[in-house]
Amino acid sequence: MQKTSARLLSLLSMLQARRDWPGALLAERLGISPRTVRRDVDRLRELGYPIVATKGPDGGYRLDAGTRLPPLLFDDEQAVALAIALQSATTTGAGIEEAAARALTTVRQVMPARLRHRIDALQITAVERYAPDPPVDSGVLVSVGAAVQAGEVLRFDYASPGGDGDAPGPPRRVEPHHLVTWGGRWYLVAWDLDREDWRTFRADRIAPRVPAGPRFTPRELPGGGVAAFVADRFRGSGGSGEWPCRGEVILGLPAAAVSPYLHDGVVEALGPDRCRAILGSWSWVGLAASVGRFDADIEVVGPAALKDAFAHLARRYADAASSQVASADDTIRHPDA
């Protein structure tokens, strides 16, 4: 028979592995009597583990939620997964970076050496396209997430972009649908009751009001799912699933040099040093600028709006270049300026 301490750890591990355990099965797995199981359960309760006894013919035990967090037991893979998740948590913009770092330190201290080496060898450096500014208060995420889970109308003050955060507009009333992340920021996807339309709200601009509103029956989100809906909104495609502006160009580059950077664009090889590219953007000027990042000759196939956008950018860039030249000339003529 195992020593009492080892037996308690085995019992705790089994209780964490599934919701309900018949007492007789626990005794069989541990190789002890049902009476010993009862005594070991009492010992775990004294240590703070909220173990509930279930009644009935197959009466047994369940590890339940308590009023405080007791020590937890993880297997090797769970411990490694937890450490990786905590390293990644510093990139969520959820305002939990310091707490995640403290938790990672705590977990690492109690890990066996073999697991510490695995974690230390994996240093995660996240590169975000956009930096969340400011980060979201974790309390806001919890409040909004609770309203989503409960299906309750959410009331909140919403700071306008670039406005005075201390003087938000009128309170918003929405049916919250999902909390999502996009480009390093948190957003709430919701049905706006006053505007009678779907909206996305920056979570860092939300100040929830209490109490929550009445329960509601969730509406069907357009676009085939929350990921497709959010992608369409940021594309400005209005739910069509396509970019509002799509054009075709011929670039003086091999297809292999272009295709890794077009994501959902289409690239066709026209020869060893030429390719055709069809791609989209939220505006014609944005599309022209996206194509212009390639250091290559460009031939616009169409449409005319894309050609006009290139002409517009050409004038803008020429003006910018001439202003730089004028500034340099002034510096030469007035070196003390």
N, C-alpha and C positions, 0 to 999 in steps of 0.2 A: 504494500500500500504506500502511496505517496505520502511525504511529510505534509503536515497541515498547511503550511504556506504554499507549497507547490500545488496542493489539491485545491486551495482557494483560487489560485490563479487559473487553473484549468476550469473550475466551475464558472468563474467570471467570464472566461473566454467563450464558453458554451452559451451562457446566457446572452452574450452580445451577438452571437452568431445567428440566432433566430428568435422570433417573438415569444413563443410559448414552448415550454418544456414540461412534459409529464414527469412527475417525481420519480416514478419507477425507471424511466428511461435514463434520467440523469444518474441515478444510482448504478444502473447497469454500465453506462459509459465510463463512469469514474471508478467502478469496481469497489463500491462501498455500499453500506446499507441505507435504506430510506431515512432511518433515524439520523445517520451521520450527515446526510444531505441537509436535513432540517437544521442541524447544529451549524453546518457550514454556512447556510443561508443566513442564519442569525448573526454569525460573525461578520459576514459581508454587510449586513444592515448596520451593524455597529460602526463599520468603516465609512458609512455614508451612502452605500448603494441602495437605491429604492427598489427593493425586490418585493413584488406582490405575489401572494399565494392565490392560486385559482382553485375553485372548488369543483366538485363533480366526480364522476367515476374515474376519470383520468386526471384528477387534480394534480397541479404542478406549480410552476413558478414562471414569473415574467419579470424582466428588468424594465422598470417603468421610469417615467420622468419624475424628477424630484424638485426640491426647492433650491438646490445648489448643485454644481457640477462636481461629481466625484472623480477620483482618478480613473482614467480609461486605460484599456489594454488593447494594443494593436499588434497584428502580426507584421512580419517584415515588409510585405508589399504595401500594407496600409500605411505604415510609418513613412516609407519612402514617398508614397503618393501625397501624404499630408505635407511633408516637407517641401516637395515640389510646388504644391498648391500655394503654400505660404510664401515661397519665393516669388511666385507669379502675382500674388495679391498686391504687390507694390505698384503694379501697372494698371490697376482697375479704375483709378480715379474715384474710389469710394470713400476716401478719407480714413482708411484703416492701415496705412502704411506702417506707422509706428507700432500699432498693436500686433500686426502680422510679424514684424521683425522680432518683437518680444516673444511671441508665441513660437517662432522658429527657433530662437535661442533656447527656450525651455524644452522643446521637443528634442533638439540636438543633444542637449546635456544628458538626457536619460537614454539615448540610443546606444546600443552596443557598438563597439569600435568598427565592426564590419559594415554597419549601416552608415555610420558617420563618414567613413571613407567614400561610400557611394554618393552621399549628399554633397560632400565637399568637392567631389570631382565634377559636379554638375552646377556650375555657376550660371544663372540665367541673366542675360542682359536683354531687356526688351527695348526695341526701337519703335516708338509710336509715330504714326504720321501726324497726329495732332496731339498737343498737350492739353489736358483738361484744365481750364482756368476759369474760375477756381475749382478745386476738387469738390465733390459732393459730400455733404454731411451724411455720415452713415445712418444717422437717425431719420433723415428724410427718406433714404432708400428703404429702411425698415417700415416706416409709416405707409409709404406708397405701396410697397410690396404686400403689406397686410391688407390694404384696401383691394388690391388686385385679387388676392387669395380669397377674401371674404365676399367678393362681388358687391362691394358697397360704393355708392357714389362718393367721389373724392372732391372736397372743396379746398382750394388753395389760392394764395396770392402768387402772382407770376410777374417777375421782374422783366421788363422789356429789354431787348438787346441794346446795350450802350446807354441805358437809362439809369435813373437813380434807384438803386436797389432798395432804398429805404422808403420809396414812394411808388409801390407797384400799382398796376391798374386795378380795375374792378375784380373781385374774386371770381375765379373760374369754377364751373361745375362740370365734372366729367365722369363718364363711366370708364374707369381704368381697365385696360386690357392686358398690357404687357410692359415690363421693364426690360429695356434692351441696351446694349452698348454698340456704339458705332463711331469709328475713328477715335477711340480713346475717351469718348464721353458717354454718359448715361442719359437715356431718353425714356419718357413715358409715352406709350402709344395709347390713345384714349378716344372715346367718342365725346365730343364737346356738345353738351346739352343745349347751350345757348346758341351756338352756331350751327347745330344740327349737321355736323360733319366730323370725319376722322381728323385728328390732329396729332402731331408729335411735339412734346414739350421737353426742353432741356431740364434735367433733374436738378442741376445746380441753381436754377432760377426759381424752383418751386419751394414755397413755404406752406406746408399743409395746415389746414384749419381743423379744429376739433369742435364737436364730434363729427364722425363721418355721417354721410347721408344714408338714405334707405338702400336696401338691397335692390339689385336689378338683374334681369336676365341678359347674359352676355350676347352681344350682336355678333354676327359673322363678319370677320375681318376680310375686306376685299384683298385680292391679289394672290390668294392661294396659301397664305401663311404669313406669320409676322416677319420673317426674314425677307420674303419677296416684297411685302408691303413697305417696309422701311427702305429697302433698296430703291423701290420705285419713287418714293417720296423724295429721297435725296437726289435722284436723277431728274426729278421734275416731270416724270412721264405720265402722271395722273392715273396710274393703275394699268397702263397698257403693257407694262413689262419691257418697253423699249425706251431708248434715249429719245428725247424730244427732237434732237438734231443729229442726223446721221449723214456722213459724207464719204466720198471715195477719192483717194489720191494715189499717185504713183511716186514712189520714193526711190532715190538712187542708192539703195542699200540692199544687201542680200536679205531674203525673207527671214533667215535664221537670226539676223541681227535685230530685227524689228519685232517679231512675234512675242518674245518674252515680256515686252513692255506694253502690249495692247490689251492684255487680260481678256475682255469679252469681245475684242475686235477680230476681224477676219483678215488673214494675210495670205496672199497668193504669190508664189514665185513667178517672175516673168523672165528670169535669166539669172546668171551668176551674181549680178550686181544691181538688179532692179526687182521691185516687188509692188504688187497692188495691195492697198490697205483700205478696208472699210471699217469705220469706227464711229462711235457716238459720243455725245457730250450734252451737257445741260444748256449750252448756248453755242451759236456759230463762232463767236469770238473765242470761247473756251476750246472749241474743237480745233480751230486754226492754231491756237497757241500750243495745244497738245501735239499736233503734227510738227510744229516748228521746233520742238525740242530735239528732233533728230537732225544731226549734222549731215544733211544731204540735200541734193536738188529735189524740188517738189513740183509735181505737175498735178493740178487740181482737175479731176475728172468731172466732178459735180457734187452738189447742185450749185446754181449761181450764187446762192446765199453764202456758201463757203468761200467762193472767190471774193465776194464783197468783204467778208470778214478778214481774209488775208490782206486785202487792200487797206482796210481800216487799221489793222495792226502795223502794216508797213509804214503808213503815215505817222502813227503813234511812235514807232521805234525811231523813225527818221527825226521826228521832233525831239525825242529824248537824246539822240546822238548829237544833234546840232546844239542843243542846250549845254551838253557836256563840253563840246568844242569851244563854245562861247565862254564858258566858265574857265576853261584852261587858258584861253587867250587873255582874259582879264587878270588871271593870276600872274602870267608872264609880264604883262604891262605894269602891274601893280604888285611887285613881289612882297611889299609890306602889308598887303591887305589880309 
